[in-house]
Amino acid sequence: MLTSHRKRQILSILKQQGQVVAKALSLEMDVSEDTIRRDLRDLAQEGLLQRVHGGALPASPALADFAGRELLTPEGKVAIGRAAAKMIRLGQVVMLDGGTTARQVARHIPMDMQATIVTHSPTIALELVDHLTLEVILIGGHMFKHSVVAVGAAAIGAIAQIHADIFFMGVTGVHPKAGLTTGDYEEAAVKRSLSQAAAETIVLASSEKLNTASPYVIVSLSDISKIITERAAGASLTRPYEKLGIPVTRA
């Protein structure tokens, strides 16, 4: 079997099954596990899958830069943002992640809402400048330009001093086995700290992020309270999480 044909077959199996195991692929294609591992490494370098121990998972397409991510399912992100904003209650302390979906949450918070928004994203903070009844706490630190958020020890230290009601988490990957993931090590650490500082973590995940994985784990699925996705997300995408008892809101 030609290498190109074998790689196409690997991607086809990955799409159908949601994961591939190197040993099983080697038996099915009658090639060595070393050959399969090389194929997986090549496909990972092309951004077509995410390698994990023993095999691979679907790669998230949400690893583009900030401007590029704004082009991914924009209508779905607006709907998710609107639904999340409606969950904010009077007087709550709400942690709002950075990213393009969280930006839509900020844009849909009522102008007369009285609450405290904590964010490590200057982009999110600027969206809230005209909300006169909102208190906005901007967490500082080292600027991670890809996502336009603060990361590092200073950010994590400041987050640890806050007890929030809700954390609206943005991710690049949600997977029933890999959990919640993102593409940067330091960003994952800050998101983990935000989740640990909140009584409830709600994940904002447009459909292209469901059942995909990125390199760095934030938290496991057992650490979240709910997933918000768009109404158009197929039942097959959300079923694994509903089976685990995680509520899924379709916006």
MIDOSE-1310 file (N, C-alpha, C; in nm, 2 decimals, decimal comma, always signed):
residues 251
mlts	+0,09/-0,12/+0,00/+0,00/+0,00/+0,00/+0,09/+0,12/+0,00; +0,06/+0,22/-0,09/+0,14/+0,34/-0,10/+0,12/+0,42/+0,03; +0,22/+0,50/+0,07/+0,22/+0,58/+0,19/+0,10/+0,68/+0,19; +0,08/+0,74/+0,07/-0,03/+0,84/+0,06/-0,17/+0,78/+0,08
hrkr	-0,18/+0,66/+0,03/-0,31/+0,59/+0,04/-0,33/+0,54/+0,19; -0,22/+0,50/+0,25/-0,23/+0,45/+0,39/-0,27/+0,57/+0,48; -0,21/+0,69/+0,45/-0,24/+0,80/+0,54/-0,39/+0,84/+0,52; -0,44/+0,84/+0,39/-0,58/+0,87/+0,37/-0,67/+0,77/+0,44
qils	-0,63/+0,65/+0,45/-0,71/+0,55/+0,52/-0,71/+0,57/+0,67; -0,59/+0,61/+0,72/-0,58/+0,64/+0,86/-0,68/+0,75/+0,90; -0,67/+0,86/+0,82/-0,76/+0,97/+0,84/-0,91/+0,94/+0,83; -0,94/+0,85/+0,74/-1,08/+0,80/+0,72/-1,12/+0,72/+0,85
ilkq	-1,04/+0,63/+0,90/-1,07/+0,56/+1,02/-1,09/+0,65/+1,14; -1,00/+0,75/+1,15/-1,00/+0,84/+1,25/-1,13/+0,92/+1,25; -1,18/+0,96/+1,13/-1,30/+1,04/+1,12/-1,42/+0,95/+1,16; -1,42/+0,82/+1,13/-1,53/+0,73/+1,16/-1,53/+0,69/+1,30
qgqv	-1,42/+0,67/+1,36/-1,41/+0,61/+1,50/-1,38/+0,71/+1,61; -1,33/+0,82/+1,57/-1,29/+0,92/+1,67/-1,16/+0,90/+1,74; -1,09/+0,79/+1,70/-0,95/+0,77/+1,75/-0,89/+0,65/+1,67; -0,76/+0,64/+1,67/-0,70/+0,53/+1,61/-0,59/+0,48/+1,70
vaka	-0,57/+0,35/+1,70/-0,47/+0,28/+1,78/-0,36/+0,22/+1,69; -0,23/+0,26/+1,71/-0,12/+0,22/+1,62/-0,11/+0,07/+1,60; -0,13/-0,01/+1,71/-0,12/-0,15/+1,69/-0,23/-0,21/+1,61; -0,35/-0,16/+1,62/-0,46/-0,21/+1,54/-0,44/-0,17/+1,40
lsle	-0,39/-0,05/+1,37/-0,37/-0,01/+1,24/-0,26/-0,09/+1,17; -0,16/-0,13/+1,24/-0,05/-0,21/+1,18/-0,10/-0,34/+1,14; -0,19/-0,40/+1,22/-0,25/-0,53/+1,19/-0,34/-0,52/+1,07; -0,43/-0,42/+1,07/-0,52/-0,40/+0,96/-0,46/-0,37/+0,83
mdvs	-0,35/-0,30/+0,83/-0,28/-0,26/+0,70/-0,16/-0,34/+0,67; -0,13/-0,44/+0,76/-0,02/-0,53/+0,74/+0,11/-0,46/+0,72; +0,14/-0,37/+0,81/+0,27/-0,30/+0,81/+0,31/-0,29/+0,96; +0,44/-0,25/+0,98/+0,49/-0,25/+1,11/+0,43/-0,13/+1,19
edti	+0,44/-0,14/+1,33/+0,39/-0,03/+1,41/+0,48/+0,09/+1,39; +0,61/+0,07/+1,36/+0,70/+0,18/+1,33/+0,66/+0,26/+1,21; +0,61/+0,19/+1,11/+0,56/+0,26/+0,99/+0,44/+0,34/+1,02; +0,35/+0,28/+1,10/+0,22/+0,36/+1,14/+0,26/+0,48/+1,23
rrdl	+0,36/+0,46/+1,32/+0,40/+0,57/+1,40/+0,46/+0,69/+1,31; +0,53/+0,65/+1,21/+0,59/+0,75/+1,12/+0,47/+0,82/+1,05; +0,37/+0,75/+1,00/+0,26/+0,81/+0,94/+0,19/+0,90/+1,03; +0,17/+0,86/+1,15/+0,10/+0,95/+1,25/+0,18/+1,07/+1,28
rdla	+0,31/+1,06/+1,29/+0,40/+1,17/+1,31/+0,39/+1,27/+1,20; +0,39/+1,22/+1,07/+0,38/+1,31/+0,96/+0,24/+1,38/+0,95; +0,14/+1,31/+0,98/+0,00/+1,37/+0,98/-0,02/+1,47/+1,09; +0,05/+1,44/+1,20/+0,04/+1,54/+1,32/+0,12/+1,67/+1,28
qegl	+0,23/+1,66/+1,21/+0,30/+1,77/+1,17/+0,22/+1,86/+1,07; +0,13/+1,79/+0,99/+0,05/+1,87/+0,90/-0,08/+1,92/+0,97; -0,09/+1,89/+1,10/-0,20/+1,94/+1,18/-0,33/+1,87/+1,15; -0,32/+1,74/+1,10/-0,44/+1,66/+1,07/-0,48/+1,57/+1,18
lqrv	-0,40/+1,55/+1,28/-0,44/+1,47/+1,40/-0,36/+1,51/+1,51; -0,40/+1,46/+1,63/-0,32/+1,49/+1,76/-0,27/+1,35/+1,81; -0,14/+1,34/+1,81/-0,09/+1,21/+1,86/-0,10/+1,20/+2,01; -0,14/+1,08/+2,05/-0,14/+1,05/+2,20/-0,07/+0,91/+2,21
hgga	-0,06/+0,87/+2,34/+0,01/+0,74/+2,37/-0,06/+0,63/+2,30; +0,01/+0,56/+2,21/-0,05/+0,44/+2,14/-0,13/+0,47/+2,02; -0,15/+0,60/+1,98/-0,23/+0,62/+1,87/-0,25/+0,77/+1,84; -0,38/+0,81/+1,80/-0,40/+0,95/+1,77/-0,55/+0,98/+1,79
lpas	-0,58/+1,11/+1,81/-0,71/+1,16/+1,82/-0,73/+1,27/+1,71; -0,86/+1,31/+1,68/-0,88/+1,42/+1,58/-0,82/+1,55/+1,64; -0,75/+1,62/+1,55/-0,69/+1,75/+1,59/-0,79/+1,86/+1,58; -0,78/+1,95/+1,67/-0,87/+2,07/+1,67/-0,83/+2,17/+1,56
pala	-0,93/+2,22/+1,48/-0,90/+2,32/+1,38/-0,89/+2,46/+1,45; -0,91/+2,47/+1,58/-0,92/+2,60/+1,65/-0,79/+2,64/+1,70; -0,68/+2,61/+1,63/-0,55/+2,65/+1,68/-0,49/+2,76/+1,60; -0,57/+2,82/+1,51/-0,53/+2,94/+1,43/-0,51/+3,06/+1,52
dfag	-0,46/+3,17/+1,46/-0,44/+3,29/+1,54/-0,58/+3,35/+1,57; -0,58/+3,45/+1,65/-0,71/+3,51/+1,70/-0,80/+3,55/+1,58; -0,74/+3,62/+1,49/-0,82/+3,67/+1,37/-0,87/+3,55/+1,29; -0,79/+3,44/+1,28/-0,84/+3,33/+1,20/-0,95/+3,25/+1,28
rell	-0,94/+3,25/+1,41/-1,04/+3,18/+1,49/-1,18/+3,25/+1,48; -1,17/+3,38/+1,46/-1,30/+3,45/+1,46/-1,38/+3,41/+1,33; -1,32/+3,35/+1,23/-1,38/+3,31/+1,11/-1,45/+3,17/+1,13; -1,42/+3,10/+1,23/-1,47/+2,96/+1,25/-1,61/+2,97/+1,31
tpeg	-1,71/+2,92/+1,25/-1,85/+2,91/+1,29/-1,89/+3,04/+1,36; -1,88/+3,16/+1,30/-1,91/+3,28/+1,37/-2,06/+3,29/+1,42; -2,15/+3,24/+1,34/-2,29/+3,24/+1,39/-2,31/+3,16/+1,51; -2,24/+3,04/+1,52/-2,25/+2,95/+1,63/-2,19/+3,02/+1,76
kvai	-2,08/+3,09/+1,74/-2,02/+3,15/+1,85/-2,11/+3,27/+1,91; -2,18/+3,34/+1,82/-2,27/+3,44/+1,87/-2,38/+3,38/+1,95; -2,44/+3,27/+1,90/-2,54/+3,20/+1,98/-2,50/+3,15/+2,11; -2,38/+3,09/+2,11/-2,32/+3,04/+2,24/-2,30/+3,16/+2,34
graa	-2,24/+3,27/+2,29/-2,22/+3,38/+2,37/-2,35/+3,44/+2,43; -2,45/+3,44/+2,35/-2,58/+3,49/+2,40/-2,64/+3,40/+2,51; -2,63/+3,27/+2,49/-2,68/+3,18/+2,59/-2,60/+3,18/+2,72; -2,47/+3,20/+2,71/-2,38/+3,21/+2,83/-2,41/+3,33/+2,90
akmi	-2,43/+3,44/+2,83/-2,45/+3,57/+2,90/-2,58/+3,57/+2,98; -2,68/+3,49/+2,93/-2,81/+3,48/+3,00/-2,80/+3,41/+3,13; -2,69/+3,33/+3,15/-2,67/+3,25/+3,27/-2,61/+3,34/+3,39; -2,57/+3,46/+3,36/-2,51/+3,54/+3,46/-2,62/+3,61/+3,54
rlgq	-2,60/+3,60/+3,68/-2,70/+3,65/+3,77/-2,65/+3,77/+3,84; -2,74/+3,85/+3,89/-2,72/+3,97/+3,97/-2,62/+3,94/+4,08; -2,51/+4,02/+4,09/-2,42/+4,02/+4,20/-2,31/+3,91/+4,19; -2,32/+3,83/+4,09/-2,22/+3,72/+4,08/-2,08/+3,77/+4,04
vvml	-1,98/+3,69/+4,08/-1,84/+3,71/+4,04/-1,82/+3,60/+3,93; -1,79/+3,65/+3,81/-1,78/+3,57/+3,69/-1,65/+3,58/+3,63; -1,58/+3,46/+3,61/-1,45/+3,46/+3,54/-1,48/+3,43/+3,39; -1,43/+3,52/+3,31/-1,45/+3,51/+3,16/-1,32/+3,49/+3,09
dggt	-1,31/+3,38/+3,02/-1,18/+3,34/+2,95/-1,16/+3,44/+2,84; -1,04/+3,43/+2,78/-1,01/+3,50/+2,65/-1,06/+3,42/+2,54; -1,04/+3,47/+2,42/-1,08/+3,40/+2,30/-1,20/+3,46/+2,23; -1,23/+3,40/+2,11/-1,34/+3,46/+2,02/-1,48/+3,43/+2,07
tarq	-1,50/+3,31/+2,13/-1,63/+3,28/+2,18/-1,66/+3,35/+2,31; -1,56/+3,36/+2,40/-1,58/+3,44/+2,52/-1,61/+3,59/+2,49; -1,55/+3,64/+2,38/-1,58/+3,77/+2,33/-1,73/+3,80/+2,31; -1,79/+3,69/+2,25/-1,93/+3,70/+2,23/-2,02/+3,70/+2,36
varh	-1,97/+3,63/+2,46/-2,03/+3,64/+2,59/-2,03/+3,78/+2,64; -1,91/+3,85/+2,63/-1,90/+3,99/+2,68/-1,99/+4,08/+2,60; -2,01/+4,06/+2,47/-2,09/+4,14/+2,39/-2,24/+4,13/+2,42; -2,28/+4,02/+2,48/-2,42/+3,99/+2,51/-2,46/+4,01/+2,65
ipmd	-2,37/+4,06/+2,74/-2,40/+4,09/+2,88/-2,49/+4,21/+2,88; -2,61/+4,21/+2,94/-2,69/+4,33/+2,94/-2,62/+4,45/+2,99; -2,65/+4,57/+2,94/-2,58/+4,69/+2,98/-2,61/+4,73/+3,12; -2,73/+4,68/+3,18/-2,76/+4,72/+3,31/-2,73/+4,61/+3,41
mqat	-2,65/+4,51/+3,37/-2,62/+4,40/+3,46/-2,52/+4,45/+3,57; -2,55/+4,41/+3,70/-2,47/+4,44/+3,81/-2,40/+4,31/+3,85; -2,27/+4,30/+3,82/-2,19/+4,18/+3,85/-2,04/+4,22/+3,84; -1,96/+4,13/+3,88/-1,81/+4,15/+3,87/-1,76/+4,05/+3,76
ivth	-1,69/+4,10/+3,66/-1,63/+4,01/+3,56/-1,48/+4,01/+3,58; -1,42/+3,90/+3,60/-1,28/+3,88/+3,61/-1,23/+3,82/+3,49; -1,13/+3,88/+3,42/-1,07/+3,82/+3,30/-0,92/+3,85/+3,29; -0,85/+3,76/+3,22/-0,71/+3,78/+3,20/-0,69/+3,82/+3,05
spti	-0,80/+3,87/+2,99/-0,80/+3,91/+2,85/-0,82/+4,06/+2,83; -0,73/+4,14/+2,79/-0,76/+4,28/+2,77/-0,86/+4,30/+2,66; -0,87/+4,21/+2,57/-0,98/+4,22/+2,46/-1,12/+4,21/+2,52; -1,13/+4,12/+2,62/-1,26/+4,11/+2,69/-1,29/+4,23/+2,77
alel	-1,19/+4,28/+2,84/-1,21/+4,39/+2,93/-1,25/+4,51/+2,85; -1,19/+4,53/+2,73/-1,23/+4,65/+2,65/-1,38/+4,64/+2,60; -1,43/+4,51/+2,58/-1,56/+4,50/+2,54/-1,66/+4,55/+2,64; -1,61/+4,55/+2,77/-1,70/+4,58/+2,88/-1,69/+4,73/+2,93
vdhl	-1,61/+4,81/+2,86/-1,58/+4,94/+2,91/-1,71/+5,03/+2,93; -1,81/+5,01/+2,84/-1,93/+5,09/+2,85/-2,04/+5,03/+2,94; -2,01/+4,92/+3,00/-2,11/+4,86/+3,10/-2,08/+4,93/+3,24; -2,16/+5,03/+3,26/-2,13/+5,12/+3,38/-2,16/+5,05/+3,51
tlev	-2,24/+4,95/+3,51/-2,28/+4,88/+3,64/-2,20/+4,75/+3,66; -2,11/+4,72/+3,57/-2,02/+4,60/+3,59/-1,89/+4,65/+3,65; -1,84/+4,57/+3,74/-1,70/+4,59/+3,79/-1,62/+4,49/+3,71; -1,51/+4,54/+3,66/-1,42/+4,45/+3,57/-1,29/+4,45/+3,64
ilig	-1,24/+4,33/+3,67/-1,11/+4,30/+3,72/-1,02/+4,24/+3,61; -0,92/+4,31/+3,58/-0,83/+4,26/+3,47/-0,70/+4,20/+3,53; -0,69/+4,07/+3,51/-0,57/+4,00/+3,56/-0,45/+4,02/+3,47; -0,34/+4,06/+3,52/-0,22/+4,08/+3,44/-0,12/+3,97/+3,44
ghmf	-0,01/+3,99/+3,36/+0,09/+3,89/+3,35/+0,16/+3,90/+3,22; +0,23/+3,79/+3,18/+0,30/+3,79/+3,05/+0,20/+3,77/+2,94; +0,20/+3,85/+2,83/+0,11/+3,85/+2,72/+0,13/+3,73/+2,63; +0,04/+3,64/+2,62/+0,04/+3,54/+2,52/-0,03/+3,59/+2,40
khsv	+0,04/+3,63/+2,30/-0,02/+3,71/+2,19/-0,11/+3,63/+2,10; -0,09/+3,50/+2,09/-0,17/+3,41/+2,01/-0,32/+3,43/+2,05; -0,35/+3,43/+2,18/-0,48/+3,43/+2,23/-0,52/+3,57/+2,29; -0,42/+3,66/+2,30/-0,44/+3,79/+2,36/-0,48/+3,78/+2,50
vavg	-0,41/+3,70/+2,58/-0,44/+3,68/+2,72/-0,31/+3,69/+2,80; -0,33/+3,71/+2,93/-0,21/+3,71/+3,03/-0,19/+3,57/+3,08; -0,07/+3,53/+3,08/-0,03/+3,40/+3,14/+0,08/+3,41/+3,23; +0,13/+3,30/+3,30/+0,24/+3,30/+3,38/+0,21/+3,31/+3,53
aaai	+0,32/+3,32/+3,61/+0,30/+3,31/+3,76/+0,22/+3,42/+3,81; +0,24/+3,54/+3,76/+0,17/+3,66/+3,81/+0,02/+3,64/+3,80; -0,02/+3,59/+3,68/-0,16/+3,57/+3,65/-0,22/+3,46/+3,74; -0,15/+3,35/+3,76/-0,20/+3,24/+3,84/-0,20/+3,29/+3,99
gaia	-0,11/+3,37/+4,03/-0,11/+3,41/+4,17/-0,23/+3,50/+4,20; -0,26/+3,59/+4,10/-0,38/+3,68/+4,12/-0,51/+3,60/+4,12; -0,52/+3,51/+4,03/-0,64/+3,42/+4,02/-0,67/+3,35/+4,15; -0,56/+3,30/+4,22/-0,57/+3,22/+4,34/-0,64/+3,30/+4,46
qiha	-0,64/+3,44/+4,44/-0,70/+3,52/+4,55/-0,85/+3,55/+4,53; -0,91/+3,48/+4,43/-1,05/+3,51/+4,40/-1,13/+3,38/+4,41; -1,25/+3,40/+4,47/-1,35/+3,29/+4,47/-1,47/+3,33/+4,38; -1,48/+3,27/+4,26/-1,58/+3,31/+4,17/-1,70/+3,21/+4,17
diff	-1,81/+3,26/+4,12/-1,93/+3,18/+4,10/-1,92/+3,09/+3,98; -1,88/+3,15/+3,87/-1,88/+3,08/+3,74/-1,75/+3,11/+3,66; -1,70/+3,01/+3,60/-1,59/+3,03/+3,50/-1,64/+2,99/+3,36; -1,65/+3,08/+3,27/-1,68/+3,04/+3,13/-1,55/+3,02/+3,06
mgvt	-1,53/+2,89/+3,03/-1,40/+2,84/+2,97/-1,40/+2,83/+2,82; -1,31/+2,89/+2,76/-1,29/+2,86/+2,61/-1,18/+2,75/+2,60; -1,19/+2,67/+2,50/-1,10/+2,56/+2,47/-1,08/+2,55/+2,32; -0,97/+2,47/+2,29/-0,96/+2,44/+2,14/-1,00/+2,29/+2,12
gvhp	-1,01/+2,21/+2,23/-1,05/+2,07/+2,21/-1,13/+2,02/+2,33; -1,24/+1,94/+2,30/-1,31/+1,87/+2,40/-1,32/+1,73/+2,35; -1,28/+1,64/+2,44/-1,28/+1,49/+2,39/-1,32/+1,41/+2,51; -1,40/+1,30/+2,49/-1,45/+1,22/+2,60/-1,33/+1,15/+2,68
kagl	-1,22/+1,13/+2,62/-1,11/+1,07/+2,68/-1,00/+1,17/+2,72; -0,97/+1,26/+2,63/-0,86/+1,35/+2,65/-0,90/+1,47/+2,74; -1,03/+1,49/+2,76/-1,08/+1,60/+2,84/-1,08/+1,73/+2,77; -1,05/+1,84/+2,84/-1,05/+1,98/+2,79/-0,90/+2,01/+2,76
ttgd	-0,87/+2,06/+2,64/-0,74/+2,08/+2,60/-0,72/+2,21/+2,52; -0,60/+2,26/+2,52/-0,56/+2,38/+2,44/-0,42/+2,36/+2,38; -0,38/+2,46/+2,30/-0,26/+2,45/+2,23/-0,13/+2,51/+2,29; -0,14/+2,56/+2,41/-0,03/+2,62/+2,48/-0,02/+2,58/+2,62
yeea	+0,10/+2,54/+2,67/+0,12/+2,49/+2,80/+0,09/+2,59/+2,91; +0,14/+2,71/+2,89/+0,11/+2,82/+3,00/-0,04/+2,86/+3,00; -0,10/+2,86/+2,88/-0,24/+2,90/+2,87/-0,32/+2,79/+2,94; -0,29/+2,67/+2,92/-0,36/+2,56/+2,99/-0,35/+2,57/+3,14
avkr	-0,23/+2,61/+3,19/-0,22/+2,63/+3,34/-0,30/+2,74/+3,39; -0,32/+2,85/+3,32/-0,40/+2,96/+3,36/-0,55/+2,92/+3,36; -0,59/+2,86/+3,25/-0,73/+2,81/+3,25/-0,76/+2,71/+3,36; -0,67/+2,63/+3,40/-0,68/+2,53/+3,51/-0,70/+2,61/+3,64
slsq	-0,62/+2,71/+3,66/-0,63/+2,80/+3,78/-0,77/+2,87/+3,78; -0,81/+2,92/+3,67/-0,94/+2,98/+3,67/-1,06/+2,89/+3,70; -1,05/+2,77/+3,65/-1,15/+2,66/+3,68/-1,15/+2,63/+3,83; -1,03/+2,61/+3,89/-1,01/+2,58/+4,03/-1,06/+2,69/+4,12
aaae	-1,07/+2,81/+4,07/-1,11/+2,93/+4,15/-1,26/+2,95/+4,14; -1,33/+2,87/+4,06/-1,47/+2,90/+4,04/-1,55/+2,78/+4,10; -1,67/+2,81/+4,15/-1,76/+2,70/+4,20/-1,82/+2,62/+4,08; -1,82/+2,68/+3,96/-1,88/+2,61/+3,85/-1,80/+2,65/+3,72
tivl	-1,77/+2,55/+3,64/-1,70/+2,57/+3,51/-1,79/+2,53/+3,40; -1,82/+2,63/+3,31/-1,91/+2,60/+3,19/-1,82/+2,62/+3,07; -1,82/+2,52/+2,98/-1,73/+2,52/+2,87/-1,80/+2,57/+2,75; -1,74/+2,67/+2,68/-1,79/+2,72/+2,55/-1,73/+2,65/+2,44
asse	-1,80/+2,57/+2,37/-1,74/+2,49/+2,26/-1,82/+2,48/+2,14; -1,78/+2,55/+2,03/-1,85/+2,54/+1,91/-1,82/+2,40/+1,85; -1,90/+2,36/+1,75/-1,90/+2,22/+1,71/-1,77/+2,17/+1,66; -1,69/+2,26/+1,60/-1,56/+2,21/+1,54/-1,46/+2,17/+1,65
klnt	-1,49/+2,20/+1,78/-1,40/+2,17/+1,89/-1,44/+2,04/+1,95; -1,56/+1,99/+1,93/-1,61/+1,87/+2,00/-1,55/+1,75/+1,94; -1,51/+1,66/+2,03/-1,44/+1,53/+1,99/-1,31/+1,55/+1,92; -1,24/+1,66/+1,96/-1,10/+1,68/+1,91/-1,01/+1,70/+2,03
aspy	-0,88/+1,70/+2,00/-0,79/+1,72/+2,11/-0,67/+1,81/+2,07; -0,61/+1,88/+2,16/-0,49/+1,96/+2,14/-0,39/+1,91/+2,24; -0,26/+1,96/+2,23/-0,15/+1,90/+2,31/-0,16/+1,91/+2,46; -0,22/+2,02/+2,51/-0,21/+2,04/+2,66/-0,34/+2,03/+2,73
vivs	-0,34/+1,95/+2,83/-0,47/+1,92/+2,91/-0,49/+2,04/+3,01; -0,62/+2,08/+3,01/-0,66/+2,18/+3,11/-0,71/+2,11/+3,23; -0,83/+2,05/+3,22/-0,89/+1,97/+3,33/-0,96/+1,85/+3,26; -1,01/+1,76/+3,34/-1,08/+1,65/+3,29/-1,23/+1,69/+3,28
lsdi	-1,31/+1,60/+3,22/-1,45/+1,63/+3,20/-1,52/+1,63/+3,34; -1,47/+1,55/+3,43/-1,53/+1,55/+3,57/-1,52/+1,68/+3,64; -1,44/+1,77/+3,59/-1,42/+1,90/+3,66/-1,52/+2,01/+3,60; -1,60/+1,98/+3,50/-1,68/+2,08/+3,45/-1,83/+2,06/+3,48
skii	-1,91/+2,16/+3,47/-2,05/+2,15/+3,50/-2,14/+2,14/+3,38; -2,10/+2,20/+3,27/-2,19/+2,21/+3,16/-2,11/+2,24/+3,03; -2,16/+2,20/+2,92/-2,11/+2,25/+2,79/-2,21/+2,32/+2,71; -2,17/+2,44/+2,65/-2,26/+2,51/+2,57/-2,21/+2,50/+2,42
tera	-2,29/+2,45/+2,33/-2,25/+2,45/+2,19/-2,37/+2,50/+2,11; -2,35/+2,51/+1,98/-2,45/+2,57/+1,89/-2,56/+2,46/+1,86; -2,67/+2,51/+1,83/-2,79/+2,42/+1,80/-2,76/+2,33/+1,69; -2,68/+2,37/+1,59/-2,65/+2,28/+1,47/-2,56/+2,17/+1,50
agas	-2,50/+2,16/+1,61/-2,41/+2,05/+1,65/-2,48/+1,92/+1,64; -2,43/+1,82/+1,57/-2,49/+1,69/+1,55/-2,50/+1,61/+1,68; -2,61/+1,53/+1,69/-2,63/+1,45/+1,81/-2,51/+1,36/+1,84; -2,44/+1,31/+1,73/-2,32/+1,22/+1,75/-2,21/+1,30/+1,81
ltrp	-2,20/+1,43/+1,80/-2,10/+1,51/+1,86/-2,12/+1,53/+2,01; -2,24/+1,54/+2,05/-2,27/+1,57/+2,19/-2,30/+1,44/+2,27; -2,34/+1,33/+2,21/-2,38/+1,21/+2,28/-2,27/+1,16/+2,38; -2,14/+1,16/+2,35/-2,05/+1,11/+2,44/-2,05/+1,18/+2,58
yekl	-2,08/+1,31/+2,58/-2,08/+1,39/+2,70/-2,21/+1,37/+2,77; -2,32/+1,36/+2,70/-2,45/+1,34/+2,77/-2,45/+1,20/+2,83; -2,38/+1,10/+2,77/-2,37/+0,97/+2,84/-2,29/+0,98/+2,97; -2,20/+1,07/+2,98/-2,12/+1,09/+3,10/-2,19/+1,17/+3,20
gipv	-2,31/+1,22/+3,17/-2,39/+1,29/+3,26/-2,36/+1,44/+3,26; -2,30/+1,49/+3,16/-2,26/+1,63/+3,15/-2,38/+1,70/+3,07; -2,45/+1,80/+3,13/-2,55/+1,87/+3,06/-2,49/+1,94/+2,94; -2,56/+1,94/+2,83/-2,52/+2,01/+2,71/-2,63/+2,10/+2,67
tra	-2,60/+2,23/+2,66/-2,70/+2,33/+2,62/-2,67/+2,37/+2,48; -2,78/+2,35/+2,39/-2,77/+2,39/+2,25/-2,82/+2,53/+2,23; -2,74/+2,62/+2,19/-2,77/+2,76/+2,18/-2,83/+2,79/+2,04
